[in-house]
Amino acid sequence: MKYKQILNVLLLLLTILFVSCSNSENDKNMSIENKAVFLHHSTGNNIWKGGVSKYTYKIFKEGDVQKIIKKYNKVNKTDFSVIERVFPTKDAYGWKNYPFDYYNIWVKHAGDKPYMEEPTLEILTKEYGVIIWKHCFPVSAILEDTGNPDIDSEEKRLENYKLQYDALKKKMHEFPNTKFILWTGAALVNNATTEDNAKRMKEFVDWVNNEWNEKDDNIYIWDFYSLETEGGLYLKDEYAVNNKDSHPNKDFSAKAAKLFADRIIEVFSSK
């Protein structure tokens, strides 16, 4: 019995190694326009994995989003690929991915060299045809405007967010052959924010969807905020880990993973 168990473990490890090597070789031969990178932190990680258990993910390194896209490839004879990466990384830059941070790395410090170890758009666009970026839920803790907007400010205010987003849109337009998918910001549960802050977050998302977003450009929206709130101001409690933790739970993550993968495929397939 012990011998069989050892043999089964070895066969499993060989299978994982074979799949990993095959995927790496396929990625090398894949055209840039069929490769996507998903830049995220913890909320994005939950959606990326979807309903896959942490143990299964640890072994196979494949979440629901990847599985759905692989299944689509098999049925439709396509070769779309998406990988994930933490951005900005905790050690290199700090555990923040709000509008200021993307602006600071991609606009203020644009160029062919990384900024504090983080890749600029000049670097990422040479590797990926689709770049997906998002903010984690603290982005929703938006304070009242001061009347003195500052594009270089880290303060979470609508007046600053809008300047930073306008600069980011202009920067993304410099890469017309690259497609960008922006998640609308993740929401907070009721117990983790104030009504005024939550109203300002809804105002920001409405501005992104209805004013900032342009038709027929290279930027696509995935309205994650509306999926979480369903027309309200907060992440619905039944979609959260609990009523004090704004991370999405596994059931909601599995639902969202399917919709996210569908959106990625839609953008890959767009002309």
C-alpha positions as CSV (number, residue, x, y, z in Angstrom):
1,M,0.0,0.0,0.0
2,K,2.8,2.4,0.9
3,Y,4.5,1.7,-2.4
4,K,1.3,2.4,-4.4
5,Q,0.9,5.7,-2.5
6,I,4.4,6.8,-3.3
7,L,4.0,5.8,-6.9
8,N,0.7,7.8,-7.2
9,V,2.4,10.9,-5.7
10,L,5.3,10.5,-8.2
11,L,2.9,10.2,-11.1
12,L,1.0,13.2,-9.9
13,L,4.2,15.3,-9.7
14,L,5.3,14.2,-13.1
15,T,1.9,15.2,-14.5
16,I,2.1,18.6,-12.9
17,L,5.7,19.0,-14.3
18,F,4.6,18.0,-17.8
19,V,1.7,20.3,-17.8
20,S,3.8,23.2,-16.5
21,C,6.5,22.7,-19.1
22,S,4.0,22.4,-21.9
23,N,2.3,25.6,-20.8
24,S,5.6,27.4,-20.6
25,E,6.6,26.3,-24.1
26,N,3.2,27.3,-25.4
27,D,3.4,30.8,-23.9
28,K,6.8,31.3,-25.5
29,N,5.4,30.5,-29.0
30,M,2.2,32.5,-28.5
31,S,1.6,35.8,-30.2
32,I,1.5,38.8,-28.0
33,E,-2.0,39.8,-28.9
34,N,-3.2,36.5,-27.4
35,K,-1.5,36.9,-24.1
36,A,-3.0,38.8,-21.1
37,V,-1.7,39.7,-17.7
38,F,-4.0,40.4,-14.7
39,L,-2.5,42.8,-12.2
40,H,-4.1,42.6,-8.8
41,H,-4.0,42.2,-5.0
42,S,-6.1,40.1,-2.7
43,T,-9.6,40.7,-4.0
44,G,-8.4,39.9,-7.5
45,N,-6.8,36.7,-6.2
46,N,-10.1,35.5,-4.9
47,I,-11.9,36.1,-8.2
48,W,-8.9,34.6,-10.1
49,K,-9.2,31.3,-8.1
50,G,-13.0,31.4,-8.1
51,G,-14.4,28.2,-6.5
52,V,-11.1,26.2,-6.6
53,S,-9.9,25.1,-3.2
54,K,-6.7,26.5,-1.9
55,Y,-5.2,23.0,-1.8
56,T,-6.1,22.2,-5.4
57,Y,-4.8,25.6,-6.5
58,K,-1.5,25.1,-4.6
59,I,-0.9,21.8,-6.5
60,F,-2.1,22.7,-10.0
61,K,-1.6,26.5,-9.9
62,E,-4.8,27.0,-12.0
63,G,-7.9,28.9,-11.0
64,D,-11.4,29.1,-12.4
65,V,-10.5,32.0,-14.8
66,Q,-7.7,30.0,-16.4
67,K,-9.8,26.8,-16.6
68,I,-12.7,28.6,-18.3
69,I,-10.4,30.2,-20.9
70,K,-8.6,26.8,-21.6
71,K,-12.0,25.2,-22.1
72,Y,-13.0,27.9,-24.5
73,N,-9.7,27.5,-26.4
74,K,-10.3,23.8,-26.8
75,V,-13.8,24.2,-28.1
76,N,-13.1,27.2,-30.4
77,K,-9.6,26.3,-31.5
78,T,-8.1,29.6,-30.0
79,D,-5.0,30.0,-28.0
80,F,-5.8,32.8,-25.5
81,S,-3.7,32.8,-22.4
82,V,-3.9,34.9,-19.2
83,I,-1.5,34.9,-16.2
84,E,-1.8,36.8,-12.9
85,R,0.8,38.8,-11.0
86,V,0.7,40.9,-7.8
87,F,1.0,44.6,-8.7
88,P,2.6,46.6,-7.2
89,T,4.5,43.9,-5.2
90,K,4.5,44.3,-1.4
91,D,8.3,44.1,-1.0
92,A,9.2,46.3,-4.0
93,Y,6.7,49.1,-3.7
94,G,4.1,48.8,-1.0
95,W,0.7,47.1,-0.7
96,K,-1.3,49.7,-2.5
97,N,-2.9,49.7,-6.0
98,Y,-5.0,52.8,-6.0
99,P,-5.3,55.4,-8.8
100,F,-2.2,57.3,-7.5
101,D,-0.1,54.2,-7.6
102,Y,-0.8,53.3,-11.2
103,Y,-0.4,56.9,-12.2
104,N,2.9,57.1,-10.3
105,I,4.4,54.0,-11.9
106,W,2.9,54.2,-15.4
107,V,2.7,58.0,-16.0
108,K,4.9,59.9,-13.7
109,H,7.8,57.4,-14.0
110,A,7.0,56.1,-17.5
111,G,9.9,54.7,-19.5
112,D,11.7,51.6,-20.6
113,K,13.1,50.9,-17.1
114,P,11.1,49.6,-14.2
115,Y,10.2,52.0,-11.4
116,M,11.1,50.6,-8.0
117,E,11.2,47.1,-9.6
118,E,7.6,47.6,-11.0
119,P,7.1,47.3,-14.8
120,T,5.9,50.4,-16.7
121,L,3.5,50.2,-19.6
122,E,6.5,50.5,-21.9
123,I,7.6,47.1,-20.5
124,L,4.3,45.4,-20.1
125,T,3.0,46.2,-23.6
126,K,6.0,44.4,-25.2
127,E,4.9,41.2,-23.5
128,Y,1.1,41.3,-23.4
129,G,-1.6,42.2,-25.8
130,V,-4.2,42.6,-23.0
131,I,-3.4,44.3,-19.7
132,I,-6.0,44.0,-16.9
133,W,-5.8,46.3,-13.9
134,K,-7.8,46.9,-10.8
135,H,-8.0,48.4,-7.3
136,C,-8.7,46.6,-4.0
137,F,-11.5,47.7,-1.8
138,P,-9.8,50.4,0.3
139,V,-10.0,52.5,-2.9
140,S,-13.7,53.0,-1.9
141,A,-12.8,54.9,1.3
142,I,-13.1,58.3,-0.6
143,L,-12.8,61.5,1.5
144,E,-14.5,64.8,0.7
145,D,-12.9,67.0,-1.9
146,T,-10.8,70.0,-0.8
147,G,-11.3,72.1,-3.8
148,N,-7.6,71.9,-4.6
149,P,-7.1,68.8,-6.7
150,D,-3.6,67.4,-6.8
151,I,-2.6,64.7,-9.3
152,D,0.5,63.9,-7.3
153,S,-1.5,63.3,-4.1
154,E,-2.0,59.9,-2.5
155,E,-5.1,61.2,-0.7
156,K,-8.3,59.3,-1.7
157,R,-10.5,62.0,-3.1
158,L,-12.6,62.2,-6.2
159,E,-10.8,65.4,-7.3
160,N,-7.4,63.5,-7.3
161,Y,-8.8,60.2,-8.7
162,K,-10.2,62.0,-11.7
163,L,-6.9,63.7,-12.6
164,Q,-5.0,60.5,-12.2
165,Y,-7.5,58.6,-14.3
166,D,-7.4,61.1,-17.1
167,A,-3.6,60.9,-17.1
168,L,-3.8,57.1,-17.2
169,K,-6.3,57.1,-20.1
170,K,-4.0,59.4,-22.1
171,K,-1.1,57.1,-21.3
172,M,-3.0,53.9,-22.4
173,H,-4.0,55.6,-25.6
174,E,-0.2,55.8,-26.4
175,F,-0.4,52.0,-27.0
176,P,-3.2,51.6,-29.5
177,N,-2.2,48.0,-30.3
178,T,-2.7,47.0,-26.6
179,K,-6.1,46.3,-25.1
180,F,-6.7,47.3,-21.5
181,I,-9.4,46.0,-19.2
182,L,-10.2,48.1,-16.2
183,W,-12.2,46.8,-13.2
184,T,-14.4,49.4,-11.6
185,G,-13.2,49.6,-8.0
186,A,-14.1,47.0,-5.4
187,A,-16.7,48.0,-2.8
188,L,-16.6,47.9,1.0
189,V,-19.2,46.2,3.2
190,N,-21.5,48.5,5.1
191,N,-19.7,48.0,8.4
192,A,-16.3,49.0,6.9
193,T,-17.2,52.4,5.6
194,T,-19.4,55.5,6.0
195,E,-22.4,56.4,3.9
196,D,-20.7,59.5,2.6
197,N,-17.6,57.7,1.5
198,A,-19.7,55.0,-0.1
199,K,-21.8,57.6,-2.0
200,R,-18.6,59.2,-3.3
201,M,-17.4,55.8,-4.5
202,K,-20.6,55.3,-6.4
203,E,-20.2,58.7,-7.9
204,F,-16.6,57.8,-9.0
205,V,-17.8,54.5,-10.6
206,D,-20.6,56.3,-12.4
207,W,-18.1,58.9,-13.7
208,V,-15.8,56.1,-14.9
209,N,-18.6,54.3,-16.7
210,N,-20.4,57.3,-18.2
211,E,-17.8,60.1,-18.7
212,W,-14.3,58.8,-18.5
213,N,-14.9,55.7,-20.6
214,E,-14.8,56.3,-24.4
215,K,-16.4,54.3,-27.1
216,D,-14.2,52.6,-29.7
217,D,-10.9,53.1,-28.0
218,N,-8.5,50.4,-26.6
219,I,-9.8,50.6,-23.0
220,Y,-12.6,48.2,-21.9
221,I,-14.5,48.2,-18.6
222,W,-15.5,45.3,-16.4
223,D,-18.0,46.7,-13.9
224,F,-17.0,44.7,-10.9
225,Y,-18.4,47.3,-8.5
226,S,-22.0,46.9,-9.9
227,L,-21.6,43.1,-9.7
228,E,-20.7,43.4,-6.0
229,T,-23.3,46.1,-5.0
230,E,-26.2,45.2,-7.4
231,G,-27.3,48.9,-7.4
232,G,-26.6,49.6,-3.8
233,L,-23.7,51.4,-2.1
234,Y,-22.0,48.5,-0.4
235,L,-20.6,45.1,-1.1
236,K,-23.6,42.9,-0.3
237,D,-23.0,41.0,3.0
238,E,-24.0,37.7,1.3
239,Y,-21.1,38.2,-1.2
240,A,-18.5,39.0,1.5
241,V,-16.4,36.8,3.7
242,N,-18.4,38.3,6.5
243,N,-20.1,41.6,7.4
244,K,-16.8,43.1,8.5
245,D,-14.5,41.7,5.8
246,S,-14.8,43.2,2.3
247,H,-13.1,40.3,0.5
248,P,-15.5,38.4,-1.7
249,N,-16.4,34.9,-0.5
250,K,-15.9,31.7,-2.4
251,D,-19.5,31.4,-3.8
252,F,-19.4,35.0,-5.1
253,S,-15.9,34.5,-6.4
254,A,-16.9,31.5,-8.4
255,K,-19.8,33.4,-10.0
256,A,-17.6,36.4,-10.7
257,A,-14.8,34.3,-12.1
258,K,-17.0,33.0,-14.9
259,L,-18.1,36.6,-15.8
260,F,-14.6,37.8,-15.7
261,A,-13.3,35.1,-17.9
262,D,-16.1,35.8,-20.4
263,R,-15.1,39.4,-20.5
264,I,-11.5,38.6,-21.1
265,I,-12.5,36.3,-24.0
266,E,-14.8,39.0,-25.4
267,V,-11.9,41.5,-25.4
268,F,-9.5,39.1,-26.9
269,S,-12.0,38.5,-29.7
270,S,-12.8,42.1,-30.3
271,K,-11.5,43.9,-33.4
